[in-house]
Amino acid sequence: MDFYVQARREEEEKEAAKETNSSKHNGADTSVLRYKMEFDNLSDIDKARWYKRAKLDKIRYRREMATYEAPIDDTSSTPILAIMGRFFPFSSDGIPFAGATLIIKEAQNSSHIGEDGGTGLNVWDGAMLLTRYIEKVPNIVKNKKVIELGSGCGVLGIAAAICGCKQIVMTDLSYALPLMRTNVDRNKSAWKDNIVVSCKECDWFKPPNVDELLLDQKCKTIESNYPDVILVADCVWISSLIAPLLHTLKQYTNESTEVFITYQQRGREAHDIFMEGVHELFHVVDVDTLEEAGLVKPDVFHLLRCKRKVS
Ligand SMILES: C[S@@+](CC[C@H](N)C(=O)[O-])C[C@H]1O[C@@H](n2cnc3c(N)ncnc32)[C@H](O)[C@@H]1O
């Protein structure tokens, strides 16, 4: 069905581009659902044609992956394990999610912003993996106080709001906040009014107090204390950021906070340093996404569920 939706979207976008006065995004909110309904109404023969196309593309992807040789990172001589392109589908025109359509925009990252190079202006596979995971297992966040670290464009935090968390505080360095806030505004009709959503600065090198993050000016009823859940997607890739990230996690958790950390392994060093540190602080479970949520992920993606060790 995804192939059909994509082909129909491209077709309509081409049409819209021809009309000078067309406003593409007015229709985008509902287009994915509309295409899905169109698909449901296709004849079995037509549906089979689309299924065959999807199957052939899967075979193509597997074939390319089987012959793919990881390039060597010249600076450290360790192999880069990251997969090519995106593994989890993402479209800035609309992502079907839990019956809604997420509209998440990225930004051109033309200048080097901050120590990490401005990676928060794009959506990374880690965010999509955790987004799909909470879609399948929404109870992880439902009615919970949630903090997300390194939220970037905000797709995961927005997904948590749609899944009915009580509060979500998305955080990142200041450069990432304007785009994140715009994405929150674009999607705010998709979650209930009583859900408290905010975007705040949190630099792992000088993390604000957890009370400060959880207190909300608009809604004094949200008590402070520790979050129930912390989400972290694709924030493990530069070795020098691991210690500040772990320090922030230590500061923001107590023994009942559940921490979900996902990342695509891009080299040995950052991964090894992170694994050592996270196991020191937390009880760590390597989540089997296929068994728990029916989600296929290549081994190069890690999804960890962590709880603080009693100190
Ligand atoms: C690879 S991106 C992942 C973004 C998002 N979670 C996703 O998966 O699409 C890493 C994120 O970490 C953020 N980051 C880098 N250094 C940071 C720091 N010192 N404190 C807080 N966030 C930081 C970046 O701004 C960026 O948003």
The ligand as a Gaussian input file, in Angstrom:
#p B3LYP/6-31G(d) Opt

LIG

0 1
 C       21.682000      12.756000      14.966000
 S       20.667000      13.991000      15.660000
 C       19.211000      13.116000      16.129000
 C       18.010000      14.007000      16.161000
 C       16.703000      13.296000      16.428000
 N       16.675000      12.670000      17.735000
 C       16.431000      12.274000      15.353000
 O       16.680000      11.069000      15.602000
 O       15.989000      12.656000      14.270000
 C       21.472000      14.309000      17.255000
 C       20.779000      15.367000      18.070000
 O       21.556000      15.601000      19.252000
 C       21.574000      16.997000      19.464000
 N       22.759000      17.378000      20.261000
 C       24.055000      17.380000      19.875000
 N       24.853000      17.824000      20.852000
 C       24.047000      18.120000      21.893000
 C       24.270000      18.638000      23.207000
 N       25.477000      18.959000      23.633000
 N       23.210000      18.800000      24.010000
 C       21.965000      18.490000      23.583000
 N       21.677000      18.006000      22.353000
 C       22.708000      17.825000      21.522000
 C       21.626000      17.581000      18.076000
 O       21.289000      18.943000      18.047000
 C       20.635000      16.686000      17.353000
 O       19.341000      17.138000      17.462000

